[in-house]
């Protein structure tokens, strides 16, 4: 499957958000045993990116990216989070 240019940027944003979440965990901004596990922050940030991208391109949010691109972006974000922190929680 080929991803469009916006989907490629969204997938890269997922990896970047995973790195940001791991930075927040490693510096103590997000507690490892807190109410929300760190991967939830990756998921919420991807939702914000999708809504902002939808408004920026004047398309309804939710129609810009396909479901495989969303799943891959989340999986990469969680993967980067796992690599850099060593655990999910």
DOVEX-576843 format. One record per residue: x, z, y of N, C-alpha, C in turn; residue number from 0. Coordinates in nm, 3 decimals. Example, Ala and Ser with C-alpha at 12.3 -4.5 7.8 and 13.67 -1.06 7.14 Angstrom:
! residues 2
@n.x=1.319 | n.z=0.780 | n.y=-0.569 | ca.x=1.230 | ca.z=0.780 | ca.y=-0.450 | c.x=1.320 | c.z=0.780 | c.y=-0.330 | k=0 .
@n.x=1.285 | n.z=0.708 | n.y=-0.225 | ca.x=1.367 | ca.z=0.714 | ca.y=-0.106 | c.x=1.290 | c.z=0.787 | c.y=0.003 | k=1 .
//
This chain:
! residues 89
@n.x=0.084 | n.z=0.000 | n.y=-0.118 | ca.x=0.000 | ca.z=0.000 | ca.y=0.000 | c.x=0.088 | c.z=0.000 | c.y=0.123 | k=0 .
@n.x=0.054 | n.z=-0.084 | n.y=0.216 | ca.x=0.128 | ca.z=-0.089 | ca.y=0.343 | c.x=0.053 | c.z=-0.009 | c.y=0.448 | k=1 .
@n.x=0.129 | n.z=0.071 | n.y=0.519 | ca.x=0.070 | ca.z=0.150 | ca.y=0.626 | c.x=0.088 | c.z=0.078 | c.y=0.759 | k=2 .
@n.x=-0.012 | n.z=0.090 | n.y=0.846 | ca.x=-0.002 | ca.z=0.030 | ca.y=0.979 | c.x=0.095 | c.z=0.111 | c.y=1.063 | k=3 .
@n.x=0.129 | n.z=0.058 | n.y=1.179 | ca.x=0.224 | ca.z=0.126 | ca.y=1.268 | c.x=0.174 | c.z=0.265 | c.y=1.309 | k=4 .
@n.x=0.047 | n.z=0.279 | n.y=1.352 | ca.x=0.001 | ca.z=0.416 | ca.y=1.386 | c.x=0.005 | c.z=0.511 | c.y=1.266 | k=5 .
@n.x=-0.023 | n.z=0.459 | n.y=1.147 | ca.x=-0.017 | ca.z=0.545 | ca.y=1.030 | c.x=0.126 | c.z=0.587 | c.y=1.000 | k=6 .
@n.x=0.222 | n.z=0.499 | n.y=1.022 | ca.x=0.362 | ca.z=0.535 | ca.y=1.001 | c.x=0.405 | c.z=0.645 | c.y=1.097 | k=7 .
@n.x=0.360 | n.z=0.637 | n.y=1.222 | ca.x=0.392 | ca.z=0.742 | ca.y=1.318 | c.x=0.324 | c.z=0.874 | c.y=1.279 | k=8 .
@n.x=0.203 | n.z=0.865 | n.y=1.225 | ca.x=0.132 | ca.z=0.985 | ca.y=1.181 | c.x=0.204 | c.z=1.051 | c.y=1.064 | k=9 .
@n.x=0.253 | n.z=0.971 | n.y=0.972 | ca.x=0.328 | ca.z=1.025 | ca.y=0.858 | c.x=0.457 | c.z=1.090 | c.y=0.905 | k=10 .
@n.x=0.524 | n.z=1.027 | n.y=1.000 | ca.x=0.646 | ca.z=1.087 | ca.y=1.057 | c.x=0.613 | c.z=1.216 | c.y=1.132 | k=11 .
@n.x=0.498 | n.z=1.219 | n.y=1.198 | ca.x=0.455 | ca.z=1.341 | ca.y=1.267 | c.x=0.432 | c.z=1.453 | c.y=1.166 | k=12 .
@n.x=0.381 | n.z=1.420 | n.y=1.049 | ca.x=0.362 | ca.z=1.522 | ca.y=0.945 | c.x=0.492 | c.z=1.586 | c.y=0.905 | k=13 .
@n.x=0.595 | n.z=1.504 | n.y=0.886 | ca.x=0.726 | ca.z=1.559 | ca.y=0.852 | c.x=0.782 | c.z=1.644 | c.y=0.966 | k=14 .
@n.x=0.765 | n.z=1.597 | n.y=1.088 | ca.x=0.812 | ca.z=1.673 | ca.y=1.204 | c.x=0.738 | c.z=1.805 | c.y=1.221 | k=15 .
@n.x=0.609 | n.z=1.804 | n.y=1.195 | ca.x=0.532 | ca.z=1.928 | ca.y=1.205 | c.x=0.570 | c.z=2.026 | c.y=1.096 | k=16 .
@n.x=0.606 | n.z=1.976 | n.y=0.979 | ca.x=0.657 | ca.z=2.065 | ca.y=0.875 | c.x=0.787 | c.z=2.130 | c.y=0.917 | k=17 .
@n.x=0.873 | n.z=2.052 | n.y=0.983 | ca.x=0.999 | ca.z=2.109 | ca.y=1.033 | c.x=0.973 | c.z=2.213 | c.y=1.142 | k=18 .
@n.x=0.877 | n.z=2.185 | n.y=1.230 | ca.x=0.844 | ca.z=2.282 | ca.y=1.335 | c.x=0.785 | c.z=2.410 | c.y=1.276 | k=19 .
@n.x=0.700 | n.z=2.395 | n.y=1.176 | ca.x=0.643 | ca.z=2.514 | ca.y=1.112 | c.x=0.751 | c.z=2.596 | c.y=1.043 | k=20 .
@n.x=0.847 | n.z=2.530 | n.y=0.979 | ca.x=0.955 | ca.z=2.606 | ca.y=0.915 | c.x=1.043 | c.z=2.675 | c.y=1.018 | k=21 .
@n.x=1.063 | n.z=2.609 | n.y=1.131 | ca.x=1.138 | ca.z=2.675 | ca.y=1.240 | c.x=1.065 | c.z=2.799 | c.y=1.288 | k=22 .
@n.x=0.932 | n.z=2.788 | n.y=1.301 | ca.x=0.853 | ca.z=2.903 | ca.y=1.345 | c.x=0.857 | c.z=3.015 | c.y=1.242 | k=23 .
@n.x=0.857 | n.z=2.981 | n.y=1.115 | ca.x=0.864 | ca.z=3.084 | ca.y=1.011 | c.x=1.002 | c.z=3.149 | c.y=1.011 | k=24 .
@n.x=1.106 | n.z=3.069 | n.y=1.020 | ca.x=1.242 | ca.z=3.122 | ca.y=1.014 | c.x=1.277 | c.z=3.207 | c.y=1.135 | k=25 .
@n.x=1.217 | n.z=3.179 | n.y=1.251 | ca.x=1.245 | ca.z=3.260 | ca.y=1.370 | c.x=1.149 | c.z=3.378 | c.y=1.384 | k=26 .
@n.x=1.046 | n.z=3.384 | n.y=1.301 | ca.x=0.956 | ca.z=3.498 | ca.y=1.304 | c.x=0.830 | c.z=3.478 | c.y=1.385 | k=27 .
@n.x=0.806 | n.z=3.360 | n.y=1.438 | ca.x=0.684 | ca.z=3.336 | ca.y=1.516 | c.x=0.561 | c.z=3.333 | c.y=1.426 | k=28 .
@n.x=0.580 | n.z=3.287 | n.y=1.303 | ca.x=0.473 | ca.z=3.287 | ca.y=1.203 | c.x=0.518 | c.z=3.380 | c.y=1.091 | k=29 .
@n.x=0.435 | n.z=3.477 | n.y=1.058 | ca.x=0.469 | ca.z=3.572 | ca.y=0.952 | c.x=0.453 | c.z=3.506 | c.y=0.816 | k=30 .
@n.x=0.548 | n.z=3.532 | n.y=0.728 | ca.x=0.541 | ca.z=3.475 | ca.y=0.592 | c.x=0.420 | c.z=3.528 | c.y=0.516 | k=31 .
@n.x=0.386 | n.z=3.651 | n.y=0.534 | ca.x=0.272 | ca.z=3.711 | ca.y=0.464 | c.x=0.154 | c.z=3.732 | c.y=0.556 | k=32 .
@n.x=0.138 | n.z=3.647 | n.y=0.654 | ca.x=0.031 | ca.z=3.663 | ca.y=0.751 | c.x=-0.105 | c.z=3.619 | c.y=0.697 | k=33 .
@n.x=-0.203 | n.z=3.619 | n.y=0.785 | ca.x=-0.338 | ca.z=3.580 | ca.y=0.748 | c.x=-0.343 | c.z=3.436 | c.y=0.701 | k=34 .
@n.x=-0.277 | n.z=3.347 | n.y=0.775 | ca.x=-0.270 | ca.z=3.206 | ca.y=0.737 | c.x=-0.132 | c.z=3.176 | c.y=0.682 | k=35 .
@n.x=-0.123 | n.z=3.113 | n.y=0.568 | ca.x=0.009 | ca.z=3.069 | ca.y=0.520 | c.x=0.063 | c.z=2.959 | c.y=0.612 | k=36 .
@n.x=0.192 | n.z=2.939 | n.y=0.614 | ca.x=0.250 | ca.z=2.841 | ca.y=0.707 | c.x=0.199 | c.z=2.698 | c.y=0.689 | k=37 .
@n.x=0.160 | n.z=2.661 | n.y=0.565 | ca.x=0.113 | ca.z=2.524 | ca.y=0.547 | c.x=-0.021 | c.z=2.499 | c.y=0.615 | k=38 .
@n.x=-0.097 | n.z=2.603 | n.y=0.643 | ca.x=-0.224 | ca.z=2.586 | ca.y=0.715 | c.x=-0.196 | c.z=2.542 | c.y=0.858 | k=39 .
@n.x=-0.088 | n.z=2.590 | n.y=0.916 | ca.x=-0.052 | ca.z=2.547 | ca.y=1.051 | c.x=-0.014 | c.z=2.399 | c.y=1.054 | k=40 .
@n.x=0.049 | n.z=2.351 | n.y=0.948 | ca.x=0.080 | ca.z=2.208 | ca.y=0.938 | c.x=-0.049 | c.z=2.128 | c.y=0.934 | k=41 .
@n.x=-0.144 | n.z=2.173 | n.y=0.856 | ca.x=-0.273 | ca.z=2.104 | ca.y=0.844 | c.x=-0.348 | c.z=2.103 | c.y=0.976 | k=42 .
@n.x=-0.352 | n.z=2.216 | n.y=1.044 | ca.x=-0.421 | ca.z=2.223 | ca.y=1.173 | c.x=-0.352 | c.z=2.136 | c.y=1.279 | k=43 .
@n.x=-0.220 | n.z=2.136 | n.y=1.278 | ca.x=-0.147 | ca.z=2.054 | ca.y=1.375 | c.x=-0.169 | c.z=1.905 | c.y=1.348 | k=44 .
@n.x=-0.178 | n.z=1.866 | n.y=1.222 | ca.x=-0.207 | ca.z=1.725 | ca.y=1.190 | c.x=-0.347 | c.z=1.687 | c.y=1.240 | k=45 .
@n.x=-0.441 | n.z=1.779 | n.y=1.229 | ca.x=-0.576 | ca.z=1.751 | ca.y=1.281 | c.x=-0.573 | c.z=1.733 | c.y=1.432 | k=46 .
@n.x=-0.495 | n.z=1.815 | n.y=1.502 | ca.x=-0.484 | ca.z=1.800 | ca.y=1.648 | c.x=-0.417 | c.z=1.668 | c.y=1.683 | k=47 .
@n.x=-0.314 | n.z=1.630 | n.y=1.610 | ca.x=-0.247 | ca.z=1.502 | ca.y=1.634 | c.x=-0.344 | c.z=1.387 | c.y=1.614 | k=48 .
@n.x=-0.427 | n.z=1.396 | n.y=1.511 | ca.x=-0.522 | ca.z=1.289 | ca.y=1.485 | c.x=-0.627 | c.z=1.278 | c.y=1.594 | k=49 .
@n.x=-0.676 | n.z=1.389 | n.y=1.643 | ca.x=-0.775 | ca.z=1.387 | ca.y=1.751 | c.x=-0.713 | c.z=1.334 | c.y=1.879 | k=50 .
@n.x=-0.593 | n.z=1.378 | n.y=1.913 | ca.x=-0.526 | ca.z=1.330 | ca.y=2.034 | c.x=-0.497 | c.z=1.181 | c.y=2.025 | k=51 .
@n.x=-0.452 | n.z=1.135 | n.y=1.910 | ca.x=-0.424 | ca.z=0.992 | ca.y=1.892 | c.x=-0.553 | c.z=0.911 | c.y=1.901 | k=52 .
@n.x=-0.661 | n.z=0.963 | n.y=1.849 | ca.x=-0.788 | ca.z=0.894 | ca.y=1.859 | c.x=-0.835 | c.z=0.879 | c.y=2.002 | k=53 .
@n.x=-0.821 | n.z=0.985 | n.y=2.080 | ca.x=-0.860 | ca.z=0.976 | ca.y=2.221 | c.x=-0.765 | c.z=0.888 | c.y=2.301 | k=54 .
@n.x=-0.636 | n.z=0.891 | n.y=2.267 | ca.x=-0.539 | ca.z=0.810 | ca.y=2.340 | c.x=-0.561 | c.z=0.661 | c.y=2.317 | k=55 .
@n.x=-0.604 | n.z=0.624 | n.y=2.196 | ca.x=-0.628 | ca.z=0.483 | ca.y=2.166 | c.x=-0.772 | c.z=0.442 | c.y=2.190 | k=56 .
@n.x=-0.854 | n.z=0.535 | n.y=2.237 | ca.x=-0.995 | ca.z=0.512 | ca.y=2.267 | c.x=-1.072 | c.z=0.467 | c.y=2.142 | k=57 .
@n.x=-1.035 | n.z=0.523 | n.y=2.028 | ca.x=-1.107 | ca.z=0.503 | ca.y=1.903 | c.x=-1.164 | c.z=0.637 | c.y=1.860 | k=58 .
@n.x=-1.276 | n.z=0.634 | n.y=1.791 | ca.x=-1.332 | ca.z=0.762 | ca.y=1.746 | c.x=-1.233 | c.z=0.835 | c.y=1.656 | k=59 .
@n.x=-1.212 | n.z=0.964 | n.y=1.678 | ca.x=-1.122 | ca.z=1.039 | ca.y=1.591 | c.x=-1.169 | c.z=1.031 | c.y=1.446 | k=60 .
@n.x=-1.076 | n.z=1.010 | n.y=1.358 | ca.x=-1.108 | ca.z=0.998 | ca.y=1.218 | c.x=-1.110 | c.z=0.855 | c.y=1.167 | k=61 .
@n.x=-1.103 | n.z=0.757 | n.y=1.256 | ca.x=-1.106 | ca.z=0.618 | ca.y=1.213 | c.x=-0.970 | c.z=0.550 | c.y=1.227 | k=62 .
@n.x=-0.874 | n.z=0.616 | n.y=1.286 | ca.x=-0.745 | ca.z=0.553 | ca.y=1.313 | c.x=-0.655 | c.z=0.554 | c.y=1.190 | k=63 .
@n.x=-0.662 | n.z=0.659 | n.y=1.107 | ca.x=-0.572 | ca.z=0.673 | ca.y=0.993 | c.x=-0.652 | c.z=0.671 | c.y=0.863 | k=64 .
@n.x=-0.595 | n.z=0.610 | n.y=0.760 | ca.x=-0.659 | ca.z=0.607 | ca.y=0.629 | c.x=-0.633 | c.z=0.739 | c.y=0.556 | k=65 .
@n.x=-0.712 | n.z=0.763 | n.y=0.453 | ca.x=-0.695 | ca.z=0.886 | ca.y=0.377 | c.x=-0.560 | c.z=0.894 | c.y=0.306 | k=66 .
@n.x=-0.508 | n.z=0.785 | n.y=0.248 | ca.x=-0.374 | ca.z=0.796 | ca.y=0.189 | c.x=-0.266 | c.z=0.834 | c.y=0.291 | k=67 .
@n.x=-0.279 | n.z=0.787 | n.y=0.415 | ca.x=-0.182 | ca.z=0.824 | ca.y=0.518 | c.x=-0.195 | c.z=0.972 | c.y=0.553 | k=68 .
@n.x=-0.317 | n.z=1.023 | n.y=0.556 | ca.x=-0.336 | ca.z=1.165 | ca.y=0.584 | c.x=-0.278 | c.z=1.252 | c.y=0.473 | k=69 .
@n.x=-0.303 | n.z=1.212 | n.y=0.350 | ca.x=-0.252 | ca.z=1.290 | ca.y=0.236 | c.x=-0.100 | c.z=1.287 | c.y=0.233 | k=70 .
@n.x=-0.042 | n.z=1.169 | n.y=0.257 | ca.x=0.104 | ca.z=1.159 | ca.y=0.257 | c.x=0.165 | c.z=1.238 | c.y=0.371 | k=71 .
@n.x=0.104 | n.z=1.235 | n.y=0.489 | ca.x=0.156 | ca.z=1.312 | ca.y=0.603 | c.x=0.152 | c.z=1.462 | c.y=0.573 | k=72 .
@n.x=0.043 | n.z=1.509 | n.y=0.513 | ca.x=0.034 | ca.z=1.650 | ca.y=0.479 | c.x=0.133 | c.z=1.687 | c.y=0.370 | k=73 .
@n.x=0.145 | n.z=1.602 | n.y=0.269 | ca.x=0.239 | ca.z=1.629 | ca.y=0.160 | c.x=0.384 | c.z=1.632 | c.y=0.211 | k=74 .
@n.x=0.418 | n.z=1.540 | n.y=0.299 | ca.x=0.553 | ca.z=1.542 | ca.y=0.356 | c.x=0.575 | c.z=1.665 | c.y=0.443 | k=75 .
@n.x=0.474 | n.z=1.701 | n.y=0.521 | ca.x=0.486 | ca.z=1.820 | ca.y=0.604 | c.x=0.506 | c.z=1.945 | c.y=0.522 | k=76 .
@n.x=0.429 | n.z=1.960 | n.y=0.414 | ca.x=0.445 | ca.z=2.077 | ca.y=0.327 | c.x=0.578 | c.z=2.069 | c.y=0.252 | k=77 .
@n.x=0.618 | n.z=1.949 | n.y=0.213 | ca.x=0.747 | ca.z=1.934 | ca.y=0.145 | c.x=0.864 | c.z=1.974 | c.y=0.232 | k=78 .
@n.x=0.862 | n.z=1.931 | n.y=0.358 | ca.x=0.968 | ca.z=1.969 | ca.y=0.451 | c.x=0.964 | c.z=2.120 | c.y=0.476 | k=79 .
@n.x=0.845 | n.z=2.174 | n.y=0.487 | ca.x=0.830 | ca.z=2.319 | ca.y=0.503 | c.x=0.890 | c.z=2.394 | c.y=0.386 | k=80 .
@n.x=0.862 | n.z=2.347 | n.y=0.265 | ca.x=0.918 | ca.z=2.411 | ca.y=0.146 | c.x=1.071 | c.z=2.399 | c.y=0.141 | k=81 .
@n.x=1.121 | n.z=2.283 | n.y=0.176 | ca.x=1.266 | ca.z=2.264 | ca.y=0.172 | c.x=1.339 | c.z=2.354 | c.y=0.271 | k=82 .
@n.x=1.284 | n.z=2.367 | n.y=0.390 | ca.x=1.356 | ca.z=2.440 | ca.y=0.493 | c.x=1.334 | c.z=2.591 | c.y=0.489 | k=83 .
@n.x=1.221 | n.z=2.636 | n.y=0.433 | ca.x=1.197 | ca.z=2.781 | ca.y=0.427 | c.x=1.222 | c.z=2.838 | c.y=0.289 | k=84 .
@n.x=1.205 | n.z=2.757 | n.y=0.186 | ca.x=1.229 | ca.z=2.804 | ca.y=0.051 | c.x=1.106 | c.z=2.851 | c.y=-0.021 | k=85 .
@n.x=0.993 | n.z=2.865 | n.y=0.049 | ca.x=0.870 | ca.z=2.909 | ca.y=-0.018 | c.x=0.749 | c.z=2.871 | c.y=0.067 | k=86 .
@n.x=0.632 | n.z=2.871 | n.y=0.004 | ca.x=0.508 | ca.z=2.841 | ca.y=0.077 | c.x=0.458 | c.z=2.960 | c.y=0.156 | k=87 .
@n.x=0.475 | n.z=3.079 | n.y=0.105 | ca.x=0.420 | ca.z=3.196 | ca.y=0.174 | c.x=0.529 | c.z=3.286 | c.y=0.225 | k=88 .
//
